[in-house]
């Protein structure tokens, strides 16, 4: 068994974070056991990004079934901030363990698979369509599929739980959004939307308004 270890990434400077994020992703090792060659982030990894930032990771995010990944958005003072917005983009996200998120966060990947648990403090957007990052920071999810990209999909067979009455939104392109698990946001809002062009204000006023052009498949 490969021993996991703690690796913490805390970047207080946006310029420094952006440069380093493009250079490497969280340290990886084989997922779950020696027979599984899939690279995973190290157990108890914490990724911290600054508010109003857009981060691109050079490798996929894969979390083993006995491992935990924590993602935090920091305010301008470097404190963890559940209401601060940021986006993180990578090629794919596969979670077989636990992901804890804190912030008003968009996780963007061509393929997103959750077989484990995702615990949300704040709001979480999982998207595989191309997101307008400036619009997201302004509180609107505007997505349009990149015609040059391979079709992606979002699959949830595990549990996604919002701990703070916020928004959980799964927004997919032509590969669709498929939920065979549990999504809980007691007192908050849950949206599963599939389409090649999507517009959705991310506000908690009791109503969610969604505009979809060129719809795709949703299964739940």
N, C-alpha and C positions, 0 to 999 in steps of 0.2 A: 504494500500500500504506500503510495506516495504521500508524504506528510505535508499537510497544508501549513501555511504560515501567514502572518498578518503583513499586509502591505498597504500603507495609507498614503493617498495622494492628496495633499493640501496645497493649493496654489493661491496665494494672496494677491498676486498680480495678474491681471487679465492678459497682458502681453506675454508674460512668462508662461502662463497656463496654455495659451494658444500655441506657442512655439513648441512646448513640450508635448502637448496632446497630439500634435501632428507627427511627432517623432516616435512615440511609442504608446502602446495601450497598457492596461494593467498586466502585471506579470502572470504568465499562463503556465499550467501544468496539466497533465492528463486528467480528464474528468472521471471521478467516481472510483475507478480501479485501473490497474495496469493494462487490462484488456480493451479499454476504451481510449483510443488515441486522440479524441477530440480535445483541443486545448481549452482549459477553463481558467477563469480568473481565480486568484488565490483566495482561500477561505478568509472571511472577515475583512475583505478589501473594502475600503471606503473611497469613493470618488467624490470630490468636492469641486463644484464649478461656481463661478461668480454670477450674481444676478445680472440679467440682460445680456448674457453671453451665449454664443453658439459654438459648440465644441464638436469636432469630428474625431472619432477614434479610428486608429489605423487597423485594428483587429476587431473581430466579432466579440460580443459579450456572451459567454457561456458559463452558466453557474451549475456546478455539480449538485447532486441530490442531497449531500450532507453539508453543503456550503452556503454562505450568506454573503450577499453583496449589498452594500449600503451606498445610496446616492443622495448627496445633500447639495442644496443651493444655498450659497452664502450671500449675505447682504454686503454693502459697501464697507462695513466695519469688520467683516470676516466672521460674523456670527451666523449660525444656521437659521434659515428664514423660511417658514412654511408657505409664505405668500409671495416670495420672490420668484420671478420667472427665468427660465433658461431652457435651452434645447441641447440635446446630445444625439448625434447621428453616428451610426455604425452600419456595417454590412448586414449583420443579422444578430438577433437576440434569442437565446434559448435558455430558459430557466427551468431546471429540475430541482432546485433547492428553494432558497428564500431571497427575495429582493425587497429591501426596505427603501422607500423614497421619501424625501422631505423637500417640499417646494412646490411651485407651480411649474411642473416639469413636462416637457415633451420628449419622449424617447422615439427615435425614428430609425427604422431599419427596413430593408426589403422584405425580410421574413422575420416574424415575431412569434415565438412559441412559448407558452407558459404551461408547464406541467406541474409546477410547484406552487409557492405562495408569493404574492406580491402585496405588501402592506404599505399603504399610502397615507402620509401625513401631509395634507395640502390638496393638490389636484394632480392628476396624471393623465396625459394623452399618449396613447400608443398608436403610432401611425406608420404606414408603409408607403403612403403617397408622398409626393414632394410637397413639403410644407413651406408656406410663406413665413419665414422666421420673424420678420419685422411685424407682421400682422399678429402672430402668436403673442409676442411680447406686449402688444396693444390689447390683447384679450379676445382675439378672433382667430379661430382655426380655419385657415384657407388652404386647401390642398388640391393639387392637380398632378395626376400621374405623369411621370416622365416617359414619353413614348419610346425613348431609347433604352429604358431599363427593362429588365426581365419582370414578368408579372410576379407580384408578391402576395402574401396573405398573412392574416393574423389568426392564430389558433390558441384558444384557452381551454385547457382541460383541468386546470387546477383551480385555485381560489385567488381572487383579487379583492382586497378589503380596504375600503377607505375608512380611516380612523377618525376623521375630522369633518364629516358631513360635507365633503367637497365633491368635485366632479371626477368621474372616471369615464373616459371616452376611448373607444377603439375605432379608429378610422382607417379603412382599408381601401385599396384600389381594386383592379379587376380580379385579383385572386380571391377577394372576399374576406369577410370576417366570420369566424366560426367559433361559437361558444358552446362547449360541452361541459363546462365547469360551473363555478359559482362566482358571481360578481356582487359585492355588497357595498352599498353606500347609504347607510341608514341616515335619513334626513338630508341626503345630498342628491346627486343625480348620476344616472348611468346612461350612456349612449353608445350604441353599436351601429356604425354607419359604414356603408360600402358604396363607392362610386368613384369614377375617374376624376370628377370635379366636385368638391365639397366645400361648403361655407357654413360655419357654425360659431356663433358668439359664445364665449366661455364665461357666462355670467350665471350667478345664482339668484335669480329673481322669481323662482318658482316655475319658470317656463324655459324650455330649450327650443330654439328655432333652428331648423336645419334646412339648408338648400342643397339639393343633390342634382347634379347633371350627369347623365350617362351612368345610371346605377349599376351596381354589381351585386354579388351574392352575399346574403347574410343568413347564417344558420345558428340557431340557439335552442 
